[in-house]
Amino acid sequence: MTSVRLSPSPALARHARDISSATQPAFHDALCRALNVMVAMLGLVVTAPLMAAIAVAIKLTSPGPILYTQTRIGLDRRARGQPAGNKRRSTDGG
């Protein structure tokens, strides 16, 4: 005896998904967002001392800066070390 496996059509599955999302209260989404923000903030607070310790260790063991920066070479081999919106942009007309 063979068994037949039935699955809903994609149109019915999409309709069921729309109904289930419409029945969830609006505060549920706000609660999920608040929980996500709180967990992210907790993660930042927990890892901040570790990041500070790493920064101090880098500063003590190497003569350079804590964060590495480099000069980017752009169009016509011009160096770009200044932030966007500088004087060159206004003189180039672009």
ABEGO torsion letter per residue (X at the ends): XBBBBBBBBAAAAAAAAAAAAAABBAAAAAAAAAAAAAAAAAAAAAAAAAAAAAAAAAAAABABBABBBBBBBBBGGBBBABBBGBAAAAAAGX
